[in-house]
Amino acid sequence: MDIKSYFNKMADNWDEDILPIDEIRRCIVFLSGIKEHTHILDVACGTGAMFAALQEKNPEHVTAVDISEKMVEIANNKVKDNPLFDVRCGDFFEIEDEKYDCIMIYNAYPHFIDKEKLVAKVSQLLTPDGRFVVAHGAGKEIINLHHSNVPKEITSHLLSAEEESKYWKKYFNIDILIDIQEFYMFSGTLAL
């Protein structure tokens, strides 16, 4: 099974146990330093779990992309007629000639098997003073347990925030490392 088929299959029940917004997502957005009038890219947005928390910061625009048509359909329905959002079905790696102030990867990082390719693409799409954010709404132990029955071609084992951030140090100054039971996050800015 490929990643697109897997998430299309999971989409209908994806939001069953997820609140529209919670304090963890608000905390992630706060720590990300998102300000008004910024341009945000929500990578592998799924059904739009971060949309409400991002919107609270009054960004200029949120582009959200996911490879799963069914996930994008659900996400689009959440922000229908809201000009703040551009929700796209497509491959993140095919985005060209666009720049973002913040690139958010929420609850999706283990599904990017080639971490070096991911890091290089994020660095290409960020503005010079931009910030990337990798975050999860639970700690790595919970994430890894949740993924224990997911096919290996769909997910990878999530290491500590310190270990995972090593992939990013080639392009970024890492200034946030959070690795607790409640949530997981690492983030940084381009190394100039």
C-alpha positions in Angstrom: 0.0 0.0 0.0 1.3 3.5 -0.8 1.0 6.5 1.4 -1.8 8.2 -0.6 -4.0 5.0 -0.5 -3.3 4.5 3.2 -4.5 8.0 4.1 -7.4 8.0 1.7 -8.5 4.8 3.5 -8.1 6.4 7.0 -9.7 9.8 6.2 -13.3 9.2 7.0 -12.6 8.3 10.6 -9.6 10.5 11.1 -11.3 13.2 13.2 -13.3 10.9 15.5 -11.3 11.5 18.6 -9.8 14.9 17.8 -11.0 18.2 19.2 -11.4 21.1 16.8 -8.7 22.9 18.8 -6.9 22.3 22.0 -4.3 24.0 24.2 -1.4 21.9 22.8 -2.0 23.2 19.3 -2.3 26.7 20.6 1.0 26.2 22.5 2.7 24.9 19.4 1.5 27.9 17.4 2.6 30.3 20.2 6.1 28.8 20.4 6.3 29.0 16.6 6.2 32.8 16.9 3.6 33.1 14.2 2.5 36.7 13.9 -0.1 38.6 12.0 0.4 39.0 8.2 2.7 35.9 7.9 2.4 33.3 5.1 2.2 29.8 6.4 2.6 26.4 4.7 0.8 23.5 6.5 2.6 20.4 5.2 0.7 17.1 5.1 -2.3 19.1 6.6 -4.5 16.0 6.8 -8.0 17.0 7.8 -6.9 20.5 8.9 -6.1 19.8 12.6 -4.0 23.0 12.9 -6.3 25.3 11.0 -8.2 26.8 14.0 -5.0 27.4 16.0 -3.3 29.0 13.0 -6.2 31.2 12.2 -6.2 32.6 15.8 -2.9 34.4 15.0 -4.4 36.3 12.0 -1.8 35.3 9.4 -1.9 36.8 5.9 -2.5 33.4 4.3 -2.3 29.7 5.0 -1.5 27.3 2.2 -2.2 23.7 3.2 -1.2 20.7 1.2 -1.8 17.0 1.5 -1.3 14.0 -0.9 -4.6 12.4 0.1 -7.7 13.5 -1.8 -10.0 12.4 0.9 -8.1 14.2 3.7 -8.0 17.4 1.5 -11.8 17.1 0.9 -12.4 17.1 4.7 -9.9 19.9 5.3 -11.5 22.0 2.6 -15.0 21.5 4.1 -13.7 23.0 7.4 -12.6 26.3 5.8 -15.0 26.5 2.9 -15.5 30.1 1.8 -12.6 31.3 4.0 -10.2 33.2 1.8 -7.4 32.9 4.4 -7.0 29.2 3.4 -5.8 27.6 0.1 -6.1 23.9 0.6 -4.4 21.8 -2.1 -4.2 18.2 -3.0 -0.7 17.5 -4.1 2.8 16.5 -3.3 4.7 18.9 -1.1 7.9 18.2 -3.0 6.3 19.6 -6.2 5.8 23.1 -4.8 8.0 25.5 -6.6 8.5 29.3 -6.7 6.7 30.0 -3.4 8.1 31.3 -0.2 6.7 31.0 3.4 7.4 32.6 6.7 6.5 29.5 8.6 6.4 25.8 7.5 4.5 23.7 9.9 4.6 19.9 9.9 2.1 18.7 12.5 1.4 15.1 13.3 3.0 14.0 10.0 6.8 14.0 10.3 7.2 10.2 10.7 5.5 9.7 7.3 8.3 11.5 5.5 10.7 8.6 5.2 13.5 10.5 3.4 14.3 13.1 6.1 17.2 14.7 4.2 14.9 15.4 1.1 12.3 16.9 3.4 14.8 19.2 5.1 16.2 20.4 1.8 12.8 21.2 0.4 11.7 23.0 3.6 14.9 25.1 3.4 14.1 26.0 -0.2 10.6 27.2 0.5 11.3 29.3 3.6 11.9 33.1 3.6 15.3 34.1 4.8 13.9 34.8 8.3 11.4 32.0 8.2 10.9 29.2 10.7 10.1 25.5 10.3 8.2 23.6 13.0 7.9 19.8 13.4 5.4 19.0 16.1 3.1 16.3 17.4 0.1 16.6 19.8 1.6 13.8 21.9 4.9 12.5 23.1 7.1 10.2 20.9 6.2 7.1 22.9 2.5 7.6 22.2 3.2 8.4 18.6 5.5 5.3 18.1 2.9 3.1 19.8 0.2 4.5 17.6 2.3 3.8 14.5 3.3 0.3 15.6 0.8 -1.3 13.3 1.3 1.0 10.4 3.2 -0.4 7.4 6.9 0.5 7.4 6.7 2.1 4.0 4.1 4.5 5.4 5.9 5.6 8.7 9.2 5.7 10.4 10.1 5.4 14.1 10.1 8.8 15.8 13.4 9.4 17.7 13.9 12.0 20.4 13.6 15.7 19.3 17.4 16.0 19.8 18.1 13.1 17.5 15.6 14.0 14.8 16.8 17.6 14.7 20.2 16.4 13.6 18.9 16.1 10.0 17.9 19.8 10.1 21.2 21.3 11.5 22.7 21.4 8.0 20.4 24.2 7.0 18.9 25.5 10.3 19.7 26.8 13.7 17.6 24.7 16.1 16.3 26.8 19.0 13.3 24.8 20.3 13.5 21.2 21.5 10.5 19.8 23.4 10.2 16.1 24.1 7.7 15.5 26.8 4.7 13.2 27.2 2.1 15.9 26.4 3.7 17.0 23.1 6.7 16.9 20.9 8.3 19.7 18.9 11.5 20.9 17.4 11.9 24.1 15.4 14.5 26.5 14.0 15.4 29.2 11.6 17.5 29.2 8.5 21.2 29.4 9.2 22.4 32.4 7.3 
